[in-house]
Amino acid sequence: MIRSELIQKIADDNPHLYQRDVERIVNTIFEEITGAMSDGDRVELRGFGAFSVKKRDARVGRNPRTGETVHVEEKHVPFFKTGKLLRDRLNGNS
């Protein structure tokens, strides 16, 4: 499912809301999650999962084509850990 499909699904399930309002709500949710993560905060949605940021230290890597060593700088990457309810539902334990 992509963002536009999510917006359409929510708008279809809630006919009392205008689609532009649903779009604004969905965009605000994503912006808040992104903003919190960029500040280094963890975002937890109970039953769904938790978004966090992990730090990857600088390291020495190799160019697979030439075998030359390459310095890889430290970076921060998004990480998602599923919640118990989501994990159970995916495994048919609901």
BELBELMO-V270761 format. One record per helix or strand of 3 or more residues. SS is the DSSP state (h for helix, s for strand). FROM is the first residue (numbers start at 1). LEN is the number of residues. If there is no record, write none. Layout:
# BELBELMO-V270761
ss: [SS	SS]
from: [FROM	FROM]
len: [LEN	LEN]
This chain:
# BELBELMO-V270761
ss: [h	h	s	s	s	s	s	h]
from: [3	19	43	49	59	69	75	84]
len: [11	20	3	8	4	4	8	7]
